[in-house]
């Protein structure tokens, strides 16, 4: 009996919650990956000609941007978003490793999301095994995301761009020390994604246990 007629009939709210949270984790993690908002700084007073027209400047894993102040009587501001499109733009091995590890974590979450779609649409006899596989994907995804975040915080001072606008005489910019910069919403989104995925591990374990229990009870009833 498939999921729709089997284990999901006994606990539909749990399976629905797992599906929604997995989708939200994938969406939030994807936004964090592409967003230029991991670190940011108020740069209105900077002397650097590259940043002097910006109110704020922000930096992400694969993109950068900021609020650009346009000269003129209306004093309009707009957000500029620029993707780094060349692989050799990241000249440090750790920068490339962080992107690959974070993207790998997102891939594991996508595989888990695909497994959920399969269990909802295809008749699968052993639901518990597939749910345990989803636990494994979630653990791997959470480990990759956590490792990428820690690596980013440990090596951000080695990034030339970040070192340029985060260094300040009043606060040293080094590993796990922000200098003149501050954390932005995307890195919080990455941390939240890792936490949601860890929470999903627990929900999938509960779902796997219930599926196994229901299957065992059904076997006893047919004896």
C-alpha positions in Angstrom: 0.0 0.0 0.0 1.4 3.4 -0.9 1.9 6.4 1.3 -1.4 8.0 0.6 -3.3 4.9 1.5 -0.8 3.6 4.1 1.3 5.3 6.7 0.2 8.9 5.8 -3.4 7.9 6.5 -2.4 7.3 10.2 -0.4 10.5 10.6 -1.0 13.0 7.8 0.0 16.1 9.8 3.5 14.8 10.5 4.2 13.9 6.8 2.7 17.2 5.7 4.9 19.1 8.2 8.0 17.3 7.0 7.2 18.1 3.4 6.6 21.8 4.1 9.6 22.3 6.3 11.9 20.5 3.8 10.6 22.8 1.0 11.1 25.9 3.2 14.6 24.8 4.2 15.5 24.3 0.5 14.1 27.7 -0.4 15.7 29.5 2.5 19.1 27.8 1.9 19.0 28.7 -1.9 18.3 32.3 -1.1 21.2 32.4 1.3 23.5 30.9 -1.2 22.8 33.4 -4.0 22.1 36.5 -1.8 24.8 39.1 -1.4 24.0 39.6 2.2 26.3 37.6 4.5 28.4 40.5 5.7 27.7 44.2 5.3 29.0 47.5 6.4 27.9 51.1 6.5 30.4 52.7 4.1 29.1 56.3 3.8 32.3 57.7 5.2 34.8 55.4 3.4 37.6 56.9 1.4 37.7 54.1 -1.0 36.6 55.3 -4.4 34.9 51.9 -5.2 32.6 52.3 -2.2 32.2 56.0 -1.8 28.8 56.2 -3.6 27.3 53.4 -1.5 25.3 53.9 1.7 25.9 50.2 2.6 27.9 47.5 0.9 27.2 43.8 1.4 29.0 40.6 0.4 27.8 37.0 -0.1 29.2 33.6 -1.2 28.7 34.2 -4.9 27.4 37.8 -5.2 27.8 41.3 -3.8 25.7 44.4 -3.7 24.5 47.4 -1.7 22.4 50.5 -1.6 23.8 52.9 -4.2 23.3 56.6 -3.6 22.6 58.2 -7.0 23.7 61.8 -7.3 20.9 64.3 -8.1 18.2 66.5 -6.6 15.9 63.6 -5.9 18.7 61.6 -4.1 17.3 58.3 -5.2 18.7 55.0 -3.9 18.6 51.6 -5.5 20.0 48.2 -4.7 22.7 46.8 -7.0 23.2 43.1 -7.2 26.2 41.7 -8.9 27.1 38.0 -9.4 30.6 36.8 -9.7 30.5 34.9 -12.9 34.0 33.6 -13.4 35.4 30.7 -11.4 38.9 32.4 -11.1 37.3 35.4 -9.3 37.6 33.3 -6.2 41.4 33.2 -5.9 41.5 31.3 -2.5 41.0 27.6 -2.2 38.8 28.0 0.9 36.4 30.3 -0.9 35.8 27.7 -3.6 35.5 25.0 -1.0 32.9 26.9 1.0 30.7 27.3 -2.1 31.0 23.7 -3.0 30.3 22.4 0.5 27.3 24.7 0.9 25.9 23.7 -2.5 26.4 20.0 -1.6 24.3 20.6 1.5 21.6 22.1 -0.7 21.8 19.0 -3.0 21.2 16.7 -0.1 18.1 18.7 1.0 16.9 18.6 -2.7 17.3 14.8 -2.7 15.3 14.6 0.6 12.6 16.8 -1.0 12.6 14.4 -4.0 12.1 11.4 -1.7 9.1 13.1 -0.1 7.6 13.6 -3.6 8.2 10.0 -4.4 6.6 8.7 -1.2 3.5 10.8 -1.9 3.0 9.7 -5.5 4.4 6.2 -5.8 3.2 3.0 -3.9 6.2 2.0 -1.8 6.0 -1.1 0.4 8.7 -0.2 3.0 8.1 3.4 3.9 10.4 3.1 7.0 13.5 2.5 4.9 12.9 5.5 2.7 12.3 7.7 5.7 15.6 6.5 7.3 17.3 7.4 4.0 15.8 10.9 4.3 17.3 11.1 7.8 20.7 10.4 6.3 20.3 13.0 3.6 19.2 15.5 6.2 22.2 14.8 8.5 24.6 15.1 5.5 22.9 18.4 4.5 23.1 19.9 8.0 26.7 18.9 8.3 27.6 20.5 5.0 25.7 23.7 5.8 27.3 23.9 9.2 30.8 23.3 7.9 30.4 26.0 5.2 29.2 28.6 7.7 32.0 27.8 10.1 34.6 27.9 7.3 33.3 31.2 6.1 33.6 32.8 9.5 37.0 31.2 10.1 38.5 32.4 6.7 36.6 35.6 5.8 39.6 37.8 6.7 41.6 36.1 3.9 39.1 37.4 1.3 40.6 40.5 -0.4 37.3 42.3 -0.8 36.1 41.6 2.7 39.5 42.5 4.2 39.3 45.9 2.3 36.1 47.1 3.7 35.8 45.2 7.0 39.2 46.2 8.4 39.1 49.1 10.8 41.6 50.7 13.2 39.0 50.4 16.1 38.2 46.7 15.5 40.5 44.0 14.1 39.0 41.9 11.2 40.1 38.3 11.7 38.7 34.8 12.1 35.3 35.0 13.9 35.9 38.7 14.5 33.7 41.1 12.4 35.9 44.1 12.4 33.9 47.1 11.1 31.3 44.8 9.4 28.2 43.1 10.7 26.3 39.9 9.9 23.5 40.3 7.5 20.2 38.3 7.0 21.6 35.7 4.5 24.0 34.1 7.0 21.2 34.0 9.6 19.1 32.3 6.9 21.9 29.8 6.4 22.1 29.0 10.1 18.2 28.7 10.3 18.3 26.3 7.3 20.8 24.1 9.1 18.7 24.2 12.3 15.5 23.3 10.4 17.2 20.4 8.7 18.4 19.0 12.0 14.9 19.3 13.4 13.7 17.4 10.3 16.0 14.6 11.2 14.0 14.1 14.4 10.7 14.3 12.6 11.8 11.7 10.0 12.9 9.3 12.7 9.5 9.6 14.4 7.8 9.1 11.0 10.0 6.0 10.3 9.2 4.5 13.7 5.5 5.1 13.2 5.6 3.5 9.7 7.4 0.5 11.1 4.9 0.2 14.0 1.9 0.4 11.7 3.4 -2.2 9.3 4.1 -4.5 12.2 0.5 -4.1 13.6 -1.0 -4.7 10.2 1.1 -7.9 9.9 -0.2 -9.1 13.3 -3.8 -8.4 12.3 -3.5 -10.6 9.2 -2.0 -13.5 11.1 
